[in-house]
Structure formats: structure tokens, C-alpha cells
């Protein structure tokens, strides 16, 4: 195990239902931020937000919730659709300049009657152990707290005791629940999750060239 700790910001896209669901899969995005890179990444996000404020008039503390910001009304938070697309492009450009941060995507198919949420979270924890190689702490604003806790604990137990009981548990504690209104990194995870969803099932806006560029930028970030 490598020294240090990673902070992992997680958001979802889609739903976990099997009946009358508009989606065929459930998606989780995890942003792995080494503790030593946190301030640098946060600074890049603030640079993008400052550019949005100075050029577009978007308040620095306005929440960017992707389904509303990119899929909502023609005018949202005082910005036109195309200015909102510009804003997200600026944000993604700053993210691509940041070294040492990893973005992972878990696409969980809805197979039969499987517990989609539990399967997705178990697969996420396994991927995190492979990608991180260090202790990590999960941060999320998901509301299905009990189901998430159960899935994470099961995943943690599996990685501790399967095959090699001497292997250390990389997962630290239960996930910390944050309010996305006050976490820019959770908002970033939400944006990337939304863009991955648009790659699979695009709405009308994402048939246009400029919004589709956002999908390609988000896709290049993730593994």
C-alpha cells in the first residue's frame, strides 16, 4: 500500500429501477483526488468559476446541477443555453490540465433482478482499490444512505478477506455525506456523470456539435 490518502468524490446518473425505467444502466462517477493535489485541483475549479463570473455573470456560489444546467430551460441562472455550454467547456479544460487526479466510471447494467445499486457500489470500491492503491475516503451526497452503506461494507469485507486475509483494508470509515450545494467537487462529479449519460442517451441539445464536444472532453478524462 502506498502512503497517503485519497479523497473520492462520487455522484450517480440514472436510476436503479427495473420496471418502467428510462435507463438500461446505472452510472457512478468517482473522482480520486490525492490529498496532496486537493488544493491545486480546487484552485483550478475556482479559476473556471471566476471566468464564468467575470465573462458570463454566473455567481461564484451558484450550484451547477448538470441536469438543470445543461438539460433544463432555455435560460437558467440568468444564462442562455449556449453560455452554459461555454461555462462547462471552461470547467472541463481546467480539469484536463490537472495532473495526478483520476476519474473512473462504473456502468452497471440492469441485469435481471439484481440489486443494481449494491452491485455498482461494490464494483466501484473494487476499482478504487485497483486505481488508488492507497487508503481512501468516500464523499457523496447520495440519499439512499442505508443501501449504500450496506453495499460498501460488503465490498470492504470482500477486499479484506478474500484470497489474501493479510491484505489491508484501503477503505476508511463509512462515506461522508456532503451537500452538493457546498461542494464544487461533487458538482464536478455530477457534470461528468451527466455527460456520460448523454453519450448513451443524448437529449436534443447533445445532438449539436458544441455540446457533443463536452461529451468527448468528459470521456477523455475518465477510465
C-alpha positions in Angstrom: 0.0 0.0 0.0 1.3 3.4 -0.9 1.5 6.2 1.7 -1.0 9.0 2.0 -4.8 9.1 1.4 -7.1 9.8 -1.5 -10.4 11.6 -1.3 -13.0 10.2 -3.7 -16.0 12.3 -4.7 -18.8 10.2 -6.1 -22.0 11.0 -8.0 -24.6 9.0 -9.9 -26.6 9.2 -13.0 -29.7 7.2 -13.9 -31.9 5.2 -11.6 -31.8 1.8 -10.1 -35.3 0.7 -11.1 -36.1 -2.3 -13.4 -39.8 -1.5 -14.2 -40.7 1.4 -16.5 -37.3 2.9 -16.2 -36.0 5.1 -19.0 -32.4 3.9 -18.5 -30.9 0.5 -19.1 -27.9 1.0 -16.8 -26.9 2.8 -13.6 -23.8 5.0 -13.6 -21.4 6.0 -10.9 -18.5 8.5 -11.3 -15.7 8.6 -8.9 -13.0 11.4 -8.8 -9.9 10.2 -7.0 -8.1 13.2 -5.5 -4.8 12.6 -3.7 -4.7 14.7 -0.6 -1.6 16.5 -1.9 -3.4 17.5 -5.0 -6.7 18.7 -3.4 -5.8 22.4 -3.1 -4.4 22.5 -6.6 -7.5 21.0 -8.1 -9.8 23.2 -6.1 -7.8 26.2 -7.3 -8.4 25.2 -11.0 -12.1 24.8 -10.4 -12.1 28.2 -8.8 -10.3 29.7 -11.8 -13.1 28.3 -14.0 -15.8 29.7 -11.8 -14.1 33.1 -11.7 -14.0 33.1 -15.5 -17.8 32.2 -15.5 -18.5 35.1 -13.1 -16.4 37.7 -15.0 -17.5 36.7 -18.5 -21.0 35.4 -18.0 -22.1 36.9 -14.7 -22.6 33.5 -13.0 -22.4 33.9 -9.3 -19.4 32.0 -7.8 -21.6 30.2 -5.2 -24.3 29.2 -7.7 -24.8 25.4 -7.8 -24.0 23.7 -11.1 -26.5 20.8 -11.2 -26.0 19.3 -14.6 -29.5 18.1 -15.4 -30.8 21.7 -14.9 -27.6 23.5 -16.1 -27.3 21.5 -19.4 -30.7 20.0 -19.8 -33.2 22.5 -18.5 -34.9 25.6 -19.7 -33.5 27.9 -22.3 -32.5 30.4 -19.5 -31.1 29.1 -16.3 -29.3 31.1 -13.6 -29.5 34.0 -15.9 -27.6 32.3 -18.7 -28.6 31.2 -22.1 -28.1 27.5 -23.1 -25.0 28.3 -25.2 -23.4 30.3 -22.5 -23.9 27.4 -20.1 -22.2 25.1 -22.6 -19.3 27.6 -22.7 -19.1 27.6 -18.9 -18.9 23.8 -18.8 -16.2 23.8 -21.5 -14.1 26.1 -19.5 -14.5 23.9 -16.4 -13.5 20.7 -18.3 -10.5 22.5 -19.8 -9.2 23.2 -16.3 -9.8 19.7 -15.3 -7.8 18.3 -18.2 -4.8 20.5 -17.1 -4.7 18.9 -13.6 -2.2 16.1 -13.1 -2.5 13.3 -10.6 -6.3 13.1 -10.4 -8.1 10.0 -11.7 -11.7 9.8 -12.9 -13.4 6.4 -13.1 -16.8 5.4 -14.4 -18.9 2.4 -13.4 -21.5 1.5 -15.9 -23.8 -1.1 -14.2 -26.2 -2.9 -16.5 -29.7 -3.7 -15.1 -29.5 -7.5 -15.5 -32.5 -9.4 -14.4 -33.5 -8.7 -10.8 -30.0 -7.8 -9.4 -29.6 -5.1 -6.8 -28.2 -2.6 -9.3 -27.2 0.0 -6.6 -25.4 -2.6 -4.5 -23.6 -4.1 -7.5 -22.5 -0.7 -8.8 -21.0 0.3 -5.4 -19.3 -3.0 -4.9 -17.7 -2.6 -8.3 -16.7 1.0 -7.5 -14.9 0.0 -4.4 -13.0 -2.8 -6.2 -12.0 -0.3 -8.9 -10.9 2.2 -6.3 -8.6 -0.2 -4.7 -7.0 -1.1 -8.0 -6.7 2.5 -9.2 -5.8 4.2 -5.9 -3.5 1.7 -4.1 -3.8 3.8 -1.0 -6.3 4.4 1.8 -9.3 6.3 0.5 -12.3 8.1 2.0 -15.6 8.4 0.1 -17.6 11.6 -0.2 -21.1 11.7 -1.7 -24.4 13.4 -1.5 -26.5 10.3 -2.4 -29.7 10.0 -0.5 -30.0 6.2 -0.3 -27.7 6.1 2.7 -28.6 2.7 4.2 -28.4 0.8 0.9 -25.1 2.5 0.0 -23.6 1.8 3.5 -24.6 -1.9 3.2 -23.0 -2.3 -0.3 -19.8 -0.5 0.7 -19.4 -2.6 3.9 -19.9 -5.8 1.9 -17.3 -4.6 -0.6 -14.9 -3.7 2.1 -15.2 -7.0 3.8 -14.6 -8.8 0.5 -11.4 -6.9 -0.3 -10.1 -7.5 3.3 -10.7 -11.2 3.5 -11.0 -12.8 0.0 -7.9 -14.7 -1.2 -5.4 -12.9 1.0 -6.5 -12.1 4.6 -3.3 -10.1 5.2 -4.3 -7.5 2.6 -5.0 -4.2 4.3 -8.4 -2.6 4.0 -8.0 0.6 1.9 -11.5 1.8 2.6 -11.6 4.2 5.5 -14.8 4.6 7.5 -18.3 5.0 6.2 -18.8 7.6 3.4 -19.1 11.2 4.4 -22.3 12.8 3.1 -21.9 16.3 1.8 -24.4 18.8 0.5 -23.5 19.3 -3.2 -24.6 22.9 -3.0 -21.4 23.5 -0.9 -19.0 21.1 -2.7 -17.6 22.1 -6.0 -16.0 18.7 -6.5 -19.4 16.9 -6.1 -20.7 19.3 -8.7 -17.9 18.3 -11.0 -18.7 14.6 -10.5 -22.3 15.4 -11.3 -21.4 17.1 -14.5 -19.2 14.2 -15.7 -21.8 11.7 -14.7 -24.4 13.6 -16.7 -22.2 13.9 -19.7 -21.6 10.1 -19.7 -25.3 9.6 -19.6 -25.7 11.9 -22.6 -23.2 9.7 -24.5 -25.5 6.8 -24.0 -28.9 8.5 -24.4 -28.5 12.1 -25.6 -31.2 14.7 -25.3 -31.9 17.2 -28.0 -29.2 19.6 -27.1 -26.5 16.9 -27.3 -27.1 16.3 -31.0 -25.5 19.7 -31.6 -21.7 19.8 -32.3 -20.6 22.1 -29.4 -22.4 20.1 -26.6 -21.1 16.9 -28.1 -17.6 18.3 -27.6 -18.4 18.3 -23.9 -19.1 14.6 -24.0 -15.8 13.9 -25.7 -13.9 16.0 -23.2 -15.6 14.2 -20.3 -14.9 10.8 -21.9 -11.2 11.6 -22.3 -11.0 12.3 -18.5 -12.4 9.0 -17.4 -11.2 5.5 -17.3 
